[in-house]
Amino acid sequence: MSISTKYNPAETEDKWYSYWLDKKFFHSEPDEREPYTIVIPPPNVTGVLHMGHMLNNTIQDVLIRKARMQGKNACWVPGTDHASIATEAKVVAMLKEQGINKKDLSREEFLKYAWEWKEKYGGIILEQLKKLGASCDWDRTRFTMEEDLSQAVIDSFIHLYKKGWIYRGIRMVNWDPAGKTAVSDEEVIRKEVNQKLYYIRYNIVSQKVGKSDDIDANSPASGLQTPDYLVVATTRPETIMADAAICINPNDERFTYLKGKKVFVPLVNHEIPVIEDEYVDIEFGTGCLKVTPAHDLNDYELGVKHNLPVTDILNDDGTLNELAVILVGEDRFVARKKIAKMLEEAGHLDKVEDYKSQVGFSERTDAAIEPKLSMQWFVKMKEMAQPALDDVLNGDVNLIPNKFENTYRHWMENVRDWNISRQLWWGQRIPAWYDDKGNWVVAKTKDEALEEFWKKKHLDESCSETEKAGFKHQLEPFLRQDEDVMDTWFSSWLWPISVFDGFKNPENKDINYYYPTNDLVTAPEILFFWVARMIMAGHEFMGKKPFTNVYLTGIVRDKLGRKMSKSLGNSPDPIGLIEKYGADAVRVGMLMSSPAGNDLMFDESYCEQGRNFASKIWNAFRLVKGWEVDENLENPNTQAISWFENRFNEALVEIEANFKQYRLSEALMTTYKLVWDDFCAWYLEMVKPAYQQPIDAESYKATVGFFENIIKLLHPNMPFLTEELWHDDLFAERGEMDCCIVAEFPKGGAIDEQLLKDAEVIKTVVAEIRNIRNQKQISPKEALPLSLKVNSDIDYEKWLNVVFKLANVSEAEIVNDKVAGATAFMAGKDEFFIPLTENIDVDAERIRLNADLVYLQGFLKSVDAKLGNERFVQNAKPEIIANERNKKADAEAKIKIIEESLAMLG
């Protein structure tokens, strides 16, 4: 069939993706083959494709396509995460636009809107992944809030509760005022923020001393001259109304006069005590600390220790409540400014300084986190963490790159209990049930909860069924389920198990065949609160790890090093890039510069490079397809064919080694150089026939075979282009299921190392002759004579036709001595001469040779310095020392030849 002059990705991509889907190439069912399984890190249903998704899913697709071509039963399970906080925020915003307030809706009404939103928008990102070429098994698409997966979450909660690993209690939590929910420590992002440090005066409550009630402690008559106020430095003046005490260090001699005293809280004027505790840093601030137990974790612990009252002055949305007394209803940050002004006007503000400090922000809403005392549900983590830590330390689970192992170890050895309750409606509801007296039980359904309450009453087993039924009937109207839902991560930590229905049916064929999975590709920032927790869940619920390898991608940054984000406006639209350059080009552009664990400095030029690569392959294919074959011609290209076959096998070894170490960027670069340099720039030039001349059948057959292997090698990285070329009639006729996506990935053969070394010398010869032409401004059409002084074992007879063709050499003569007056160069150990008596500029040639001599003398000096370094020689590997000695011998030989050439020039 004819092939267009340019590759058109838009036509190709939709055609072949639809074909793959139609023929079920992505679908997997358990069989006798070795399984290769990846579960997708489920993107949020609120999400659209961004550059991080592009990188992550391209890597997964490369791995899954390669495994599929290697004959494995490849299964890539897609799906989405319900993302409690983010989705609820989206739905609340949508309702607000419609004039509906969430608080005016019942839970059921709100969830109806949420499900409608999910059905309308929740699948966008998966459809976008198809544009990228993601070969997921779409028949297996799962959603973390579908019925079976939700039941798995509830079952796991009940399991852990019965085991004593889930408990309920009042604790200081990270409160997100925008999401109006608690978030875990791992969902808090610390940022350095420019703030103000306010120095506030607290007046000391007057005390009478001595026998006279008229003598004040601060009066001259008392003999005690002490300040009538103390100063406290704080970044949060808006919380002073919740102050429970002022704390000083008992060893701080500056404040001995404060012991046993009380102070007035400014503006609200109520009395609080001065307490002593060594927790206070004498050197920080003024040495006096305001203690606000309801609004700071450390203050809370001080409050417990000293039995201080707890006054929470903030509403769930971050506004001041009635307990604040002043500025009720104001936002906390607005209140901060207003209180600072009020303090100044009342004479309570000593000074204000600029100050930088770390502030926590919600990973979901970017709201500044408030420490808040709250009744929450927690999971004990210590026992579950140990097997997950052991897996990484003993190599059962590999983190790639392994530089993340120390971070992982630190997290796991210092693990804290996991706050899993969220004050939201969108999510799996906590399976706890309360009676009218506040007693509670954990149960899956209301009926089971009634049964648990019956058991909890310790009623006599001999009671009649009528009595039991009466008890339940009486309790049932008062029974209510916990309003909170579970943390989204509490569903996604079950992902590798629940996607195969491992909870619903623990012995089903899918879970037994696909679990544990093989590889997980994800971002380092969720290493603890997703990856580690999945390993914990794997051991707890399946008795084994959920995967073997964890490939940790870097962050996609712009060329200035900034993380790509919508807020900065520095992130291109991935779909726009695909439309402009083609999916294959974008995939190649991203993979070329994204080593595992290292950040990718992305620039659109990478996509352009990928498009140029696709065009190079397309044009090379058109070149070969355009050749006319003459069955009667002999093959003059035996050496070229033999060389490329060996070069392909050599590259394949390197590519497979890189894949084994998950160095996908390096594997692609090796493939890129093999195709662009070795195949297109050298091999095709070696074998292509003269203009409008035919090629021999043997060379043509070998070239087509090489091209077919190259297409298979390229397929995991460039699936659309390769599938399009695979079906061209240049190759054998293809059946409808004979597609590149399931073609056998190339397997290497024997490698003739000497042949490859010889070829590099020949390529140097060609390059040097071309360089001489450029220097001497000799037309490429003018054939040049060549003389060779052979000092090596290379059989030049086998290579001369390559040199003649690529360098336009008219004749070649083997000589025993140097050719006087000729332009000379070296390739390997051999010397080459081009007699150019009528064209040679002796002075210019002498300058060139002298420049080469200076370079080689400098190079030899550096090698001698290395070999003369006793420490280097003692510590370096033998092969490295041998390599340095070879460099020395080579440089000395070349210096000798250049000196002889200079002598001949006179």
ZAMARGU-4260 file (C-alpha; in steps of 0.2 Angstrom, whole numbers, plus 5000, padded with zeros to 4 digits):
<rodrens>
0) 5000/5000/5000 | 5005/5018/4997 | 5012/5028/5012 | 5010/5046/5014 | 5024/5058/5014
5) 5021/5064/5032 | 5016/5054/5048 | 4999/5060/5054 | 4997/5056/5072 | 4979/5062/5073
10) 4973/5049/5060 | 4983/5035/5067 | 4980/5036/5085 | 4961/5035/5086 | 4961/5021/5073
15) 4973/5010/5082 | 4967/5013/5099 | 4949/5008/5094 | 4956/4993/5085 | 4965/4987/5101
20) 4950/4990/5111 | 4938/4981/5099 | 4950/4966/5098 | 4952/4965/5117 | 4971/4966/5117
25) 4970/4975/5134 | 4959/4963/5142 | 4966/4949/5153 | 4959/4933/5161 | 4969/4921/5172
30) 4977/4907/5162 | 4993/4896/5161 | 5004/4911/5157 | 5015/4921/5169 | 5005/4936/5175
35) 5012/4953/5175 | 5001/4965/5185 | 5000/4984/5188 | 4987/4993/5197 | 4985/5011/5193
40) 4987/5024/5206 | 4969/5029/5206 | 4968/5047/5201 | 4955/5058/5209 | 4938/5059/5201
45) 4940/5078/5202 | 4956/5077/5192 | 4960/5081/5174 | 4976/5075/5166 | 4992/5085/5171
50) 5010/5082/5167 | 5013/5071/5182 | 4999/5059/5177 | 5007/5059/5159 | 5024/5054/5166
55) 5017/5041/5178 | 5005/5033/5166 | 5017/5033/5151 | 5030/5023/5162 | 5016/5011/5167
60) 5011/5009/5149 | 5029/5005/5143 | 5031/4992/5157 | 5014/4984/5153 | 5016/4984/5134
65) 5034/4976/5135 | 5027/4963/5147 | 5013/4959/5135 | 5025/4957/5120 | 5036/4946/5131
70) 5022/4933/5132 | 5016/4937/5149 | 4998/4939/5154 | 4998/4958/5156 | 4985/4966/5167
75) 4984/4984/5170 | 4969/4988/5182 | 4963/5006/5180 | 4951/5016/5191 | 4948/5032/5201
80) 4948/5037/5219 | 4932/5046/5226 | 4943/5059/5235 | 4932/5064/5249 | 4938/5081/5253
85) 4941/5087/5235 | 4925/5080/5228 | 4914/5087/5242 | 4922/5104/5240 | 4918/5103/5221
90) 4900/5098/5224 | 4897/5111/5237 | 4904/5124/5225 | 4893/5118/5211 | 4877/5118/5223
95) 4882/5136/5228 | 4882/5142/5210 | 4864/5135/5210 | 4859/5144/5225 | 4859/5129/5236
100) 4868/5128/5253 | 4874/5111/5259 | 4867/5114/5277 | 4850/5115/5270 | 4851/5097/5262
105) 4849/5080/5270 | 4864/5068/5269 | 4854/5058/5256 | 4850/5073/5245 | 4868/5079/5245
110) 4875/5062/5241 | 4862/5061/5226 | 4870/5077/5219 | 4888/5070/5223 | 4884/5054/5213
115) 4877/5065/5198 | 4893/5075/5198 | 4904/5060/5199 | 4894/5052/5184 | 4896/5068/5174
120) 4914/5073/5178 | 4922/5058/5186 | 4928/5048/5171 | 4936/5063/5162 | 4954/5058/5167
125) 4952/5040/5162 | 4946/5046/5144 | 4961/5057/5143 | 4973/5043/5147 | 4966/5034/5132
130) 4973/5048/5121 | 4990/5045/5129 | 4989/5027/5123 | 4986/5019/5140 | 4983/5000/5137
135) 4973/4998/5153 | 4961/4983/5155 | 4946/4995/5154 | 4934/4981/5158 | 4941/4980/5175
140) 4939/4998/5179 | 4935/5001/5197 | 4930/5015/5208 | 4934/5016/5227 | 4916/5020/5231
145) 4907/5007/5221 | 4897/4995/5232 | 4910/4980/5233 | 4925/4991/5237 | 4915/5001/5250
150) 4910/4985/5258 | 4928/4980/5258 | 4932/4996/5267 | 4919/4993/5280 | 4924/4975/5283
155) 4942/4980/5285 | 4937/4993/5298 | 4927/4980/5308 | 4941/4968/5307 | 4954/4980/5314
160) 4941/4986/5327 | 4938/4969/5333 | 4957/4966/5334 | 4959/4981/5345 | 4968/4992/5333
165) 4954/5005/5330 | 4949/5016/5344 | 4939/5032/5347 | 4945/5047/5357 | 4947/5066/5359
170) 4964/5071/5352 | 4972/5086/5344 | 4970/5084/5326 | 4975/5094/5310 | 4959/5103/5305
175) 4956/5110/5288 | 4944/5125/5290 | 4940/5125/5271 | 4936/5106/5270 | 4929/5107/5287
180) 4937/5090/5292 | 4952/5083/5300 | 4966/5078/5289 | 4981/5066/5293 | 4999/5072/5297
185) 5004/5066/5280 | 4991/5077/5271 | 4998/5093/5279 | 5011/5102/5268 | 5024/5113/5278
190) 5028/5130/5270 | 5039/5144/5276 | 5028/5159/5278 | 5032/5178/5281 | 5022/5182/5296
195) 5022/5195/5310 | 5028/5192/5328 | 5017/5202/5340 | 5024/5207/5357 | 5009/5208/5368
200) 5008/5216/5386 | 4999/5206/5399 | 4995/5216/5415 | 5000/5208/5431 | 4986/5206/5444
205) 4990/5217/5459 | 4993/5208/5476 | 4994/5215/5493 | 5009/5211/5505 | 5013/5213/5523
210) 5001/5217/5537 | 4993/5232/5528 | 4980/5230/5515 | 4985/5247/5508 | 5002/5242/5503
215) 5004/5236/5485 | 5017/5224/5479 | 5023/5236/5466 | 5023/5251/5477 | 5039/5259/5484
220) 5033/5256/5501 | 5034/5237/5498 | 5052/5238/5494 | 5049/5228/5479 | 5051/5236/5462
225) 5044/5225/5448 | 5036/5228/5432 | 5017/5229/5432 | 5016/5219/5415 | 5025/5205/5406
230) 5027/5204/5387 | 5023/5188/5377 | 5028/5186/5359 | 5016/5177/5347 | 5011/5175/5329
235) 4993/5172/5333 | 4986/5186/5343 | 4968/5181/5338 | 4969/5166/5350 | 4973/5176/5366
240) 4955/5175/5371 | 4958/5156/5373 | 4973/5158/5384 | 4973/5147/5399 | 4990/5152/5407
245) 5007/5161/5404 | 5021/5149/5406 | 5039/5153/5412 | 5054/5142/5414 | 5057/5139/5433
250) 5076/5141/5430 | 5074/5158/5422 | 5080/5171/5435 | 5072/5186/5426 | 5055/5180/5430
255) 5056/5174/5448 | 5044/5188/5453 | 5031/5181/5443 | 5030/5164/5452 | 5012/5162/5459
260) 5006/5177/5450 | 4991/5180/5439 | 4989/5191/5424 | 4975/5199/5414 | 4972/5193/5396
265) 4971/5209/5386 | 4955/5215/5379 | 4944/5202/5387 | 4952/5205/5405 | 4950/5188/5413
270) 4963/5182/5425 | 4975/5167/5420 | 4989/5160/5431 | 5007/5160/5428 | 5014/5142/5428
275) 5031/5135/5427 | 5038/5122/5415 | 5055/5118/5408 | 5047/5116/5391 | 5049/5135/5389
280) 5064/5140/5379 | 5073/5153/5389 | 5081/5160/5373 | 5066/5161/5362 | 5055/5177/5361
285) 5053/5185/5378 | 5055/5169/5388 | 5036/5170/5392 | 5024/5158/5383 | 5005/5160/5381
290) 4997/5143/5383 | 4982/5140/5372 | 4977/5122/5375 | 4963/5122/5362 | 4974/5129/5348
295) 4991/5121/5349 | 4997/5103/5351 | 5011/5107/5363 | 5000/5119/5372 | 4987/5106/5374
300) 5000/5094/5382 | 5006/5108/5394 | 4987/5110/5398 | 4985/5092/5402 | 5000/5092/5413
305) 4995/5107/5423 | 4976/5104/5423 | 4972/5119/5413 | 4955/5123/5406 | 4952/5121/5387
310) 4943/5135/5378 | 4940/5132/5359 | 4936/5149/5351 | 4935/5144/5333 | 4921/5137/5323
315) 4924/5123/5310 | 4926/5136/5296 | 4940/5146/5305 | 4928/5160/5311 | 4928/5165/5329
320) 4914/5158/5340 | 4904/5165/5355 | 4918/5159/5367 | 4929/5172/5359 | 4918/5186/5366
325) 4925/5199/5354 | 4925/5199/5335 | 4912/5184/5335 | 4910/5178/5317 | 4925/5186/5310
330) 4938/5175/5300 | 4953/5170/5310 | 4965/5180/5298 | 4954/5195/5298 | 4952/5194/5317
335) 4971/5194/5318 | 4973/5211/5310 | 4959/5218/5320 | 4965/5212/5336 | 4982/5219/5333
340) 4975/5236/5330 | 4964/5234/5346 | 4979/5229/5356 | 4989/5244/5349 | 4974/5256/5353
345) 4972/5249/5371 | 4991/5251/5374 | 4994/5232/5375 | 5005/5230/5360 | 5023/5233/5364
350) 5030/5230/5346 | 5028/5220/5330 | 5042/5212/5320 | 5044/5203/5304 | 5045/5184/5306
355) 5047/5168/5296 | 5040/5152/5302 | 5034/5135/5295 | 5015/5134/5294 | 5005/5118/5289
360) 4993/5119/5274 | 4980/5106/5269 | 4986/5096/5254 | 4968/5095/5248 | 4962/5113/5250
365) 4978/5123/5253 | 4969/5131/5268 | 4981/5135/5283 | 4978/5120/5296 | 4971/5123/5313
370) 4976/5112/5328 | 4959/5107/5335 | 4953/5095/5349 | 4941/5083/5341 | 4933/5067/5344
375) 4940/5056/5331 | 4943/5038/5325 | 4961/5031/5325 | 4971/5016/5319 | 4985/5010/5329
380) 5000/5008/5317 | 5015/5002/5327 | 5012/4983/5324 | 5006/4985/5306 | 5021/4995/5302
385) 5034/4982/5306 | 5031/4969/5292 | 5030/4984/5280 | 5047/4990/5286 | 5054/4973/5285
390) 5049/4970/5267 | 5059/4985/5262 | 5074/4982/5273 | 5076/4964/5267 | 5073/4968/5249
395) 5056/4959/5247 | 5049/4976/5241 | 5061/4986/5231 | 5060/5005/5231 | 5067/5012/5215
400) 5078/5022/5216 | 5084/5015/5233 | 5088/5033/5240 | 5071/5033/5247 | 5074/5019/5259
405) 5081/5030/5273 | 5066/5041/5272 | 5054/5026/5272 | 5063/5019/5287 | 5062/5035/5297
410) 5044/5036/5294 | 5040/5018/5298 | 5051/5018/5314 | 5042/5034/5320 | 5025/5030/5314
415) 5010/5038/5323 | 4992/5032/5325 | 4982/5036/5309 | 4967/5048/5311 | 4954/5040/5299
420) 4938/5049/5302 | 4933/5064/5291 | 4919/5076/5295 | 4911/5074/5277 | 4897/5065/5269
425) 4905/5059/5253 | 4914/5043/5257 | 4912/5027/5267 | 4903/5030/5283 | 4910/5025/5299
430) 4901/5008/5304 | 4898/5014/5322 | 4880/5016/5330 | 4875/5026/5345 | 4860/5024/5356
435) 4851/5039/5365 | 4863/5038/5380 | 4879/5040/5369 | 4884/5021/5370 | 4890/5014/5354
440) 4895/4998/5345 | 4903/4994/5329 | 4893/4985/5316 | 4890/4983/5297 | 4871/4986/5297
445) 4858/4993/5309 | 4852/4976/5312 | 4869/4970/5317 | 4871/4985/5328 | 4855/4980/5337
450) 4862/4963/5340 | 4878/4970/5347 | 4868/4981/5359 | 4858/4966/5364 | 4875/4957/5368
455) 4882/4972/5376 | 4868/4972/5389 | 4874/4955/5394 | 4856/4949/5395 | 4853/4931/5400
460) 4854/4920/5385 | 4839/4911/5391 | 4829/4926/5387 | 4815/4923/5375 | 4815/4929/5357
465) 4800/4940/5361 | 4810/4949/5374 | 4825/4951/5362 | 4813/4957/5349 | 4805/4969/5361
470) 4822/4976/5366 | 4827/4979/5348 | 4811/4987/5344 | 4812/4999/5359 | 4830/5004/5354
475) 4829/5005/5335 | 4821/5022/5334 | 4835/5030/5344 | 4849/5021/5335 | 4860/5033/5324
480) 4875/5030/5314 | 4891/5040/5315 | 4891/5055/5304 | 4909/5054/5299 | 4916/5045/5284
485) 4933/5036/5283 | 4949/5044/5276 | 4950/5041/5257 | 4967/5033/5260 | 4958/5020/5271
490) 4950/5014/5255 | 4965/5016/5243 | 4976/5006/5255 | 4966/4991/5250 | 4967/4995/5231
495) 4978/4980/5226 | 4967/4968/5235 | 4949/4976/5233 | 4951/4978/5214 | 4952/4959/5212
500) 4938/4957/5225 | 4949/4950/5238 | 4937/4954/5252 | 4921/4950/5243 | 4928/4933/5238
505) 4945/4929/5246 | 4948/4913/5235 | 4942/4920/5218 | 4953/4915/5203 | 4958/4934/5200
510) 4965/4937/5217 | 4974/4920/5217 | 4982/4923/5200 | 4986/4942/5200 | 4990/4945/5218
515) 5003/4950/5223 | 5005/4962/5208 | 5022/4966/5201 | 5026/4984/5199 | 5019/5000/5206
520) 5023/5017/5198 | 5019/5032/5209 | 5026/5048/5216 | 5038/5049/5231 | 5027/5061/5241
525) 5014/5047/5244 | 5027/5034/5249 | 5021/5034/5267 | 5002/5037/5266 | 4999/5026/5251
530) 5013/5014/5247 | 5018/5010/5265 | 5000/5008/5270 | 4996/4996/5255 | 5010/4985/5261
535) 5003/4985/5279 | 4986/4981/5272 | 4993/4967/5261 | 5001/4958/5276 | 4986/4961/5287
540) 4972/4955/5275 | 4982/4944/5263 | 4997/4938/5273 | 5009/4944/5260 | 5016/4960/5251
545) 5005/4968/5238 | 5019/4971/5225 | 5037/4968/5222 | 5044/4984/5215 | 5040/5002/5218
550) 5046/5014/5204 | 5046/5032/5211 | 5045/5045/5198 | 5051/5063/5200 | 5042/5079/5200
555) 5038/5087/5183 | 5046/5105/5184 | 5047/5119/5171 | 5064/5124/5164 | 5066/5136/5178
560) 5065/5122/5191 | 5048/5126/5197 | 5035/5113/5200 | 5022/5113/5187 | 5005/5119/5193
565) 4989/5128/5187 | 4992/5142/5200 | 5009/5147/5193 | 5002/5145/5175 | 5018/5135/5170
570) 5010/5119/5166 | 5005/5115/5148 | 4989/5106/5144 | 4994/5088/5141 | 4980/5085/5128
575) 4985/5101/5119 | 5003/5093/5118 | 4996/5077/5111 | 4986/5086/5098 | 5001/5097/5093
580) 5014/5084/5093 | 5006/5067/5094 | 5005/5055/5108 | 5021/5045/5103 | 5031/5061/5102
585) 5025/5067/5120 | 5028/5050/5127 | 5046/5050/5120 | 5049/5068/5125 | 5044/5065/5143
590) 5053/5048/5145 | 5070/5054/5138 | 5073/5065/5152 | 5065/5057/5167 | 5076/5045/5177
595) 5068/5036/5191 | 5066/5047/5207 | 5074/5062/5199 | 5064/5078/5194 | 5060/5081/5176
600) 5064/5099/5170 | 5051/5098/5156 | 5052/5109/5141 | 5040/5108/5126 | 5056/5106/5115
605) 5057/5088/5121 | 5040/5084/5113 | 5047/5092/5097 | 5062/5081/5098 | 5050/5066/5100
610) 5040/5072/5085 | 5057/5073/5075 | 5061/5055/5080 | 5044/5049/5074 | 5047/5058/5057
615) 5065/5051/5056 | 5057/5033/5058 | 5043/5037/5045 | 5055/5044/5032 | 5067/5029/5034
620) 5053/5017/5032 | 5048/5027/5016 | 5065/5026/5010 | 5066/5007/5012 | 5048/5005/5005
625) 5054/5014/4989 | 5068/5003/4984 | 5066/4992/4969 | 5073/4974/4971 | 5083/4965/4958
630) 5083/4946/4962 | 5098/4944/4951 | 5110/4955/4960 | 5123/4949/4972 | 5124/4955/4990
635) 5138/4968/4992 | 5133/4972/5009 | 5138/4956/5019 | 5149/4966/5031 | 5136/4980/5034
640) 5122/4967/5037 | 5133/4957/5049 | 5138/4973/5058 | 5120/4980/5061 | 5114/4963/5067
645) 5128/4963/5080 | 5125/4981/5085 | 5106/4977/5087 | 5110/4963/5098 | 5123/4973/5108
650) 5110/4987/5110 | 5097/4975/5116 | 5108/4968/5130 | 5110/4986/5136 | 5091/4990/5134
655) 5086/4974/5144 | 5099/4978/5158 | 5091/4996/5159 | 5074/4989/5160 | 5079/4977/5173
660) 5085/4991/5184 | 5070/5002/5179 | 5081/5014/5170 | 5067/5018/5157 | 5075/5034/5152
665) 5092/5026/5148 | 5083/5011/5139 | 5074/5024/5128 | 5090/5034/5124 | 5099/5018/5119
670) 5085/5013/5107 | 5085/5031/5101 | 5103/5031/5096 | 5102/5013/5089 | 5088/5019/5077
675) 5094/5037/5073 | 5113/5034/5073 | 5116/5016/5069 | 5102/5011/5058 | 5097/5028/5049
680) 5114/5037/5048 | 5125/5022/5046 | 5117/5006/5041 | 5104/5013/5028 | 5118/5023/5020
685) 5129/5008/5019 | 5116/4997/5010 | 5105/5009/5000 | 5107/5008/4981 | 5113/5022/4970
690) 5100/5034/4964 | 5087/5025/4954 | 5096/5009/4955 | 5089/4993/4962 | 5095/4984/4978
695) 5099/4965/4979 | 5086/4954/4987 | 5097/4948/5001 | 5101/4965/5007 | 5083/4970/5005
700) 5076/4956/5015 | 5089/4959/5029 | 5085/4977/5030 | 5066/4974/5031 | 5069/4961/5045
705) 5080/4974/5054 | 5066/4987/5052 | 5053/4974/5059 | 5063/4971/5074 | 5066/4990/5077
710) 5047/4993/5076 | 5044/4979/5089 | 5058/4987/5100 | 5050/5004/5099 | 5032/4999/5102
715) 5031/5001/5121 | 5037/5019/5119 | 5029/5023/5103 | 5014/5012/5101 | 5004/5021/5088
720) 5017/5024/5075 | 5024/5007/5076 | 5007/4999/5075 | 5004/5009/5059 | 5020/5004/5051
725) 5018/4986/5057 | 5003/4983/5045 | 5011/4990/5030 | 5013/4978/5015 | 5032/4980/5016
730) 5031/4966/5028 | 5022/4949/5027 | 5003/4950/5026 | 4995/4952/5044 | 4980/4943/5051
735) 4967/4954/5061 | 4975/4948/5077 | 4993/4949/5071 | 4997/4966/5078 | 5013/4974/5085
740) 5005/4976/5102 | 5006/4957/5104 | 5021/4954/5093 | 5036/4945/5101 | 5048/4957/5109
745) 5065/4955/5101 | 5077/4943/5108 | 5096/4945/5107 | 5108/4934/5099 | 5127/4931/5099
750) 5138/4947/5098 | 5155/4948/5089 | 5164/4961/5099 | 5179/4962/5087 | 5167/4965/5073
755) 5159/4980/5082 | 5176/4987/5087 | 5182/4986/5069 | 5166/4995/5063 | 5170/5009/5075
760) 5187/5011/5067 | 5179/5011/5049 | 5166/5024/5055 | 5181/5035/5061 | 5189/5033/5044
765) 5173/5039/5035 | 5171/5053/5047 | 5189/5059/5045 | 5188/5059/5026 | 5172/5069/5027
770) 5181/5081/5039 | 5195/5083/5027 | 5183/5087/5013 | 5175/5100/5023 | 5192/5108/5028
775) 5199/5108/5011 | 5182/5112/5003 | 5183/5097/4991 | 5166/5093/4983 | 5158/5077/4990
780) 5156/5071/4971 | 5175/5071/4969 | 5182/5054/4973 | 5198/5053/4983 | 5212/5040/4983
785) 5216/5033/5000 | 5232/5024/5007 | 5232/5013/5022 | 5246/5009/5034 | 5239/4994/5044
790) 5245/4992/5061 | 5230/4982/5068 | 5222/4965/5064 | 5207/4973/5055 | 5203/4965/5038
795) 5200/4980/5028 | 5196/4970/5012 | 5179/4966/5020 | 5176/4985/5024 | 5182/4994/5008
800) 5166/4994/4999 | 5158/5003/5015 | 5172/5016/5015 | 5171/5018/4996 | 5153/5021/4997
805) 5151/5032/5012 | 5167/5043/5009 | 5168/5042/4990 | 5185/5034/4989 | 5191/5030/4971
810) 5204/5018/4976 | 5213/5011/4992 | 5231/5006/4993 | 5240/4996/5007 | 5257/5004/5011
815) 5271/5000/5022 | 5278/5017/5025 | 5270/5035/5027 | 5265/5044/5011 | 5275/5060/5010
820) 5266/5076/5007 | 5249/5068/5010 | 5236/5073/5023 | 5236/5060/5037 | 5225/5054/5051
825) 5223/5040/5062 | 5209/5028/5066 | 5212/5016/5080 | 5230/5010/5078 | 5230/5012/5059
830) 5237/5027/5048 | 5228/5034/5033 | 5234/5045/5020 | 5225/5056/5007 | 5237/5062/4993
835) 5232/5080/4990 | 5248/5088/4984 | 5240/5100/4973 | 5227/5106/4986 | 5237/5104/5002
840) 5241/5119/5012 | 5257/5114/5021 | 5256/5128/5034 | 5238/5124/5038 | 5242/5106/5039
845) 5256/5109/5051 | 5245/5120/5062 | 5232/5106/5063 | 5244/5093/5067 | 5252/5104/5081
850) 5235/5107/5088 | 5232/5088/5089 | 5249/5086/5096 | 5246/5098/5110 | 5229/5090/5115
855) 5237/5073/5115 | 5252/5078/5126 | 5240/5086/5138 | 5229/5071/5138 | 5244/5059/5141
860) 5250/5070/5155 | 5233/5068/5164 | 5233/5049/5162 | 5251/5048/5168 | 5246/5058/5184
865) 5232/5046/5187 | 5244/5031/5185 | 5257/5040/5196 | 5244/5042/5210 | 5248/5028/5222
870) 5231/5029/5231 | 5222/5028/5214 | 5232/5013/5208 | 5229/5004/5225 | 5210/5008/5226
875) 5204/5007/5208 | 5197/4991/5200 | 5209/4982/5189 | 5199/4985/5174 | 5199/5003/5177
880) 5218/5003/5179 | 5220/4993/5163 | 5209/5005/5154 | 5220/5020/5159 | 5235/5010/5153
885) 5227/5007/5136 | 5223/5026/5135 | 5242/5029/5139 | 5248/5017/5125 | 5236/5024/5112
890) 5240/5042/5116 | 5259/5038/5115 | 5256/5029/5098 | 5247/5044/5091 | 5259/5056/5097
895) 5273/5047/5088 | 5263/5046/5072 | 5260/5065/5072 | 5278/5069/5076 | 5283/5059/5061
900) 5270/5067/5050 | 5277/5084/5056 | 5294/5079/5052 | 5289/5074/5034 | 5281/5091/5031
905) 5298/5099/5036
</rodrens>
